[in-house]
Each structure stands twice: as structure tokens, then as C-alpha cells.
Amino acid sequence: MSSIAVPGALAPRRTWLTDLPVLLVAVVWGASYLAAKDITTARTVIAVLVLRFAIVLPVLAVAGRRALRALSAAQWRGAGVLGLILSGIFLLETYGVVHTSATNAGLIISLTMIFTPLAEAAVTRTRPSRAFLGAAALSVLGVVLLTQGGGFTRPSLGDLLMLLAALARTVHVLAMSRIKAVEGADALSLTTVQLGAAVAVFALLSTGADATPWEAAADFGPREWAGLLFLSAFCTLFAFFVQMWAVRRTSPSRVSLLLGTEPLWAALAGIALGGEHLGALGLAGGALVLVGTAWGRRATGQLPENSR
């Protein structure tokens, strides 16, 4: 596809026109932890997950119907396996954010950026660089301080669940790179099948849950519906299509660097909108997590995609 040359004076503006929507995705993803915490209780986690993704799944299926029909049986199976892993990520994240602060959730989940290169190094039997190991140690220290902001105690259940979610994200990223069947599959159809598999898991689990999706929906007021639509429309549909649009206009590394600001926005949303308070120790820990993950991304050049 041919492109029109842009004068040098206009190039920065054009770059920002691409960067701004991607940065907005990082902002809404950061705010998603607070939104999920606001509309979800331990009793309604599964019901909310069914509602959240059942709303967007038909839109994705209609938008990618031709590509879905073109998938081979092996690609369907591979995407289905990834969808099962994805369902575990969403369950851990949502239960986790119910039991911890939105700030902690957003910062702890950013450890995926550290866990993924470590796991890949273990699988390929290669040694990470000293710089990366230093970044990993800094991030881990940051999480310790972050979760002990009120004094040194056991981490909360939510903190541990978010840590498991970060590990599950790592498994998902590695699986995407190692399941040969999904190589070359259309991104939209791959995402649609994964979300379809996840919704099937949530629907199955909801049959024995404390609250069904219909009961949860009946109890929702305007605030809860607004939060649910924010999670569905902005954190899922908008985020996915912006990523697809942006990677065609800039480099995947630039997109990933912008999306890597997600934990910063999570912390800002939790503190400014959620009234959360970290304390001096927690603030120091949050800063170390941000610095450590940024250093780790730079040290490896490997920026795994986020799941939302």
C-alpha cells in the first residue's frame, strides 16, 4: 500500500494522532480495576464476567465472521485452549480486585512484564541479562513494599490472586507463541474464539454460583450498568480495535510501550477516584514496580501483549 510523504514538521503531530488512542487504551485499562471493583462482589464475580463478555462477543463475531469461517479445525482447537487459559486469568483478576485495592491490582499485574521473559528464558534455557535480573529484583521488592504499605503483615488474598493472575498471563503469552496451530491466524477471529471459550467456561460455572447473570443484572442500577458497559465497550471492544488499527500505523514496540503505562493509570485511578491510600511505604513500592517493569522491558525488548 502506497503512502503519501508527510513534511517533517507534521510528522510529530501524525505520530501523536496514532499514539493518543493507544494511550487512551492504557488509561481505560488502568481504570478497569476500579470499575470492576465498583460493580463486583465476591458473590457476583462469575455473573459479571458472563455479562461483560456476552455483550461484546456478538459484535466481534459479526465483525470477523468471514475470518472465523476461514479458521481450520486445528486453529479452532488452539484458540479454544488459549480461551481456557484466558478464563483463568479473568477469574483470578476479578476475584483478586474484589479482595485488594485497585491500585495494588494494577501494579501487581504489571509483573507479567517481568515473569514472561524469565519464563521464556527457562523454557529456552537461556540466561537473562544482569540488567534484566536487576529489574526483576527491583520489581519484586516493589511488590513487597506495596503490599505492606500499612506495616509488614501477610499479603491479602487479593494480592496473592493478582500475583497468580500475573503468572497466568505469562502462561497465556507463552502458549500463544508456542501453539503452532494459531500461528498466522487472524487476530480478530483468534480473539473472538478465545473470548467465546472463556464465556462458555463462565456460563458453566454460573450454574452453580451464588448469583446467576440474570439475578446480578436485575440488581444492577444505573451506576453498575455504566461500569459494565465501560468494561465491555471501552476496555474490550475499543481496546482491541485500537490495537489492531495502531499496529498497522506504528511499530508493535511503540504500542506496547504506551500500553505499558497501564499500572500508572491504575494507581492514579485508585488514588484519585477510588479514595485509596498507599502510605509512604506503599508509594515507594509502587514507584519501584513501575521503574522495575520499565527497566525490564528496556532490558529485554520483549513486550508481551496485555489481556483484557
Secondary structure, 3 states (H helix, E strand, C coil): CCCCCCCHHHHHHHHHHHHHHHHHHHHHHHHHHHHHHHHCCCCCHHHHHHHHHHHHHHHHHHHCHHHHHHCCHHHHHHHHHHHHHHHHHHHHHHHHHHCCCHHHHHHHHCCHHHHHHHHHHHHHCCCCCHHHHHHHHHHHHHHHHHHCCCCCCCCCHHHHHHHHHHHHHHHHHHHHHHCHHHCCCCHHHHHHHHHHHHHHHHHHHHCCCCCCHHHHHHHCCHHHHHHHHHHHHHHHHHHHHHHHHHHCCCCHHHHHHHHCCHHHHHHHHHHHCCCCCCHHHHHHHHHHHHHHHHHHHHHHCCCCCCCC
